[in-house]
Amino acid sequence: MPPINEAALAFLGTRHSYPARMLGLPLPDDTQLSALLTLAARSPDHGKLVPWRFIVLKKLALSRLSGLAKIHADTLGVDEGKRAKAHGQFDYGNLIVAVISSPKEIERVPLAEQVLSAGAVCAALVNAAQAAGFGGCWLSGWPSHERIFIQNAFGLGKHETVAGLVHLGTPSQTVPETARPNIETITEWTES
């Protein structure tokens, strides 16, 4: 049996996400970010297919994506609130890792499991950032689910989607503890 890791359990008991707007400088440098991505890549992955990949978006890329999001919103004729959300996260972001779900055509590993693995990578990246003294926030936003936008923005293949846009940085303030679910109301115990 593996040893109990009390520090990891304590961390998981207090971990949380930070609002993306709250994440500023300093940012993880390239070496630190590479280490965080390495930790996130240890997520569960049935068949060791690596059905995801990373696109690191720095400030210049975020500016380009903001412009693309505005154009895309205008093309679709969305309302101002939705338009602002389309480009807002790229405007105030400093460093975003786009986690791309890139499933493999392998019959023995269902598509759903591969997509969930990409989601696990997003969660692991947020947790790794916090464990390393930074903060993270896993977002997507409606443009991330629009095929034309993601092809233009990220050059994704037809089989690929955006699992998440993980904002990284240093939190500018402490966030209050949020209400957590009552485990008794969401858990069913079965012995037969």
C-alpha positions in Angstrom: 0.0 0.0 0.0 1.4 3.5 -0.9 2.2 5.7 2.1 -0.3 8.4 3.1 0.7 11.8 1.8 -0.7 14.2 4.4 0.6 17.3 2.7 -1.2 16.4 -0.6 -4.4 15.6 1.3 -4.3 18.9 3.1 -3.7 20.7 -0.2 -6.6 19.0 -1.9 -8.8 20.0 1.1 -8.1 23.7 0.5 -7.5 23.9 -3.2 -9.7 26.3 -5.2 -9.7 28.2 -8.5 -9.1 31.9 -8.7 -11.2 34.2 -10.9 -9.2 34.7 -14.1 -9.3 38.5 -13.8 -7.5 38.1 -10.5 -4.5 36.4 -12.0 -1.7 38.8 -12.7 2.1 39.1 -12.6 4.4 37.4 -12.1 3.6 34.6 -14.4 5.3 31.1 -14.5 8.3 31.4 -16.7 8.8 28.9 -19.5 10.7 26.4 -17.2 8.1 26.6 -14.5 5.3 26.3 -17.1 7.0 23.3 -18.6 7.1 21.7 -15.2 3.4 22.4 -14.6 2.5 20.9 -18.0 4.5 17.8 -17.1 2.6 17.4 -13.9 -0.8 17.9 -15.7 0.2 15.3 -18.3 0.3 12.7 -15.5 -3.5 12.6 -15.6 -5.4 9.4 -16.1 -5.2 8.3 -19.7 -6.7 4.9 -20.7 -4.4 3.2 -23.2 -1.7 5.9 -22.8 -3.0 7.5 -26.0 -2.2 11.1 -24.9 -5.6 12.3 -26.4 -4.8 16.0 -25.7 -2.1 18.6 -26.4 -1.2 22.1 -25.2 -1.1 25.4 -26.9 0.6 28.1 -24.8 -0.8 31.5 -25.4 1.2 34.6 -24.3 0.1 38.2 -24.5 0.6 38.8 -28.2 -1.3 35.6 -29.1 -4.1 36.7 -26.7 -4.4 40.0 -28.4 -4.8 38.2 -31.8 -7.4 35.9 -30.3 -9.3 38.8 -28.8 -9.5 40.4 -32.3 -10.6 37.0 -33.8 -13.3 36.6 -31.1 -14.7 40.1 -31.9 -14.8 39.4 -35.6 -16.5 36.0 -35.0 -19.1 37.6 -32.6 -19.8 40.3 -35.2 -20.2 37.6 -38.0 -22.7 35.7 -35.9 -24.5 38.9 -34.8 -24.4 38.1 -31.1 -25.5 40.6 -28.5 -23.1 43.0 -26.8 -22.9 40.9 -23.6 -22.0 37.8 -25.4 -19.6 39.7 -27.6 -17.8 41.1 -24.6 -17.5 37.6 -23.1 -16.1 36.4 -26.5 -13.1 38.5 -26.3 -12.9 39.6 -22.6 -10.9 36.7 -21.3 -8.3 37.2 -24.0 -8.1 40.9 -23.2 -7.5 40.5 -19.5 -5.5 37.2 -19.7 -1.7 37.3 -19.4 -1.0 33.6 -19.9 -3.4 30.9 -21.1 -2.8 27.3 -21.8 -5.3 25.9 -24.3 -5.8 22.3 -23.5 -6.9 20.7 -26.8 -8.8 17.5 -26.8 -7.3 15.4 -29.6 -8.8 12.0 -29.4 -7.3 9.0 -31.3 -9.3 6.6 -33.4 -8.9 3.6 -31.3 -11.9 1.4 -30.9 -10.9 -0.1 -27.5 -10.8 3.3 -25.8 -14.2 5.1 -26.1 -14.2 8.7 -27.2 -15.9 9.8 -23.9 -12.9 8.5 -21.9 -10.5 10.4 -24.1 -12.4 13.6 -23.7 -12.7 13.1 -20.0 -8.9 12.6 -19.9 -8.5 16.1 -21.5 -10.7 17.5 -18.8 -8.6 15.8 -16.1 -5.6 17.5 -17.6 -7.3 20.9 -17.2 -8.1 20.2 -13.5 -4.6 18.9 -12.9 -3.0 22.0 -14.4 -5.1 24.3 -12.2 -4.0 22.2 -9.1 -0.4 22.1 -10.2 -0.3 25.9 -10.6 -1.7 26.4 -7.1 0.7 23.9 -5.6 3.5 25.8 -7.2 2.5 29.1 -5.7 0.5 30.4 -8.7 -3.2 30.4 -9.4 -5.2 29.0 -12.1 -8.7 29.1 -13.6 -10.2 26.7 -16.1 -12.6 28.5 -18.5 -13.8 28.0 -22.0 -16.4 30.5 -23.3 -18.8 30.1 -26.1 -16.3 30.8 -29.0 -14.2 27.8 -27.8 -17.1 25.6 -28.9 -17.6 27.3 -32.3 -15.8 25.2 -35.0 -14.9 28.2 -37.3 -13.4 30.1 -34.4 -11.3 27.3 -33.0 -10.0 26.4 -36.5 -9.0 30.0 -37.1 -7.7 30.6 -33.6 -5.9 27.4 -33.0 -5.6 25.6 -36.3 -7.4 22.6 -34.8 -8.1 19.4 -36.8 -11.7 18.4 -37.5 -11.5 15.8 -34.7 -10.1 18.3 -32.1 -11.9 20.5 -29.6 -11.0 22.9 -26.8 -11.2 21.2 -23.5 -10.3 24.3 -21.6 -8.5 27.6 -21.6 -6.5 27.5 -18.3 -5.6 31.0 -17.2 -2.4 31.1 -15.1 -0.7 33.8 -13.0 -0.3 35.1 -9.5 -3.5 35.9 -7.5 -3.8 39.5 -6.6 -5.9 38.7 -3.5 -7.2 35.8 -1.5 -10.5 34.5 -2.6 -13.2 33.6 0.0 -14.0 29.9 0.6 -17.0 28.9 -1.5 -19.8 26.6 -0.5 -19.0 23.0 -1.3 -21.5 20.2 -2.0 -23.0 18.2 0.8 -21.5 14.8 0.1 -24.4 13.0 1.7 -26.9 14.5 -0.7 -24.9 13.5 -3.8 -23.6 10.1 -2.8 -25.3 6.7 -3.1 -23.7 3.8 -1.2 -24.4 0.4 -2.7 -23.2 -3.0 -1.5 -25.1 -5.3 -3.8 
